[in-house]
Amino acid sequence: MTFNWMIFGYGVLGGALAELLKWYQLRESPNTPPYLGSARYWVLTVLMGLAGGLLAVVQNVTNPLLAINIGISAPLILKALAAVTPIQPPQAAHVGGKPAEPRVLDMVAGR
């Protein structure tokens, strides 16, 4: 079995569309999360898009539209799984008064 780069690309496109939807929803939100500008968040965003591509390849689909659909569903499924995890109370501030970094799980859940 060879790695199908075209299907991977369609899956990544689907994952990027799901992330674009999340950014669109944040545009209308009155309180945007503080981690939005952090490098950690953007690395996670890219990884979510790549997860959509990888999932499409692993499922061995041949239809580009199906690959996009699978790519869209990957970040949304991960977000739904992360959202059922209980919210932990905020951690104490670090030395120097800097607030604690948000958990990756909270970033995926969109909190």
Secondary structure, 3 states (H helix, E strand, C coil): CCCCHHHHHHHHHHHHHHHHHHHHHHHCCCCCCHHHHCHHHHHHHHHHHHHHHHHHHHCCCCCHHHHHHHHHHHHHHHHHHHHCCCCCCCCCCCCCCCCCCCCHHHHHHCC
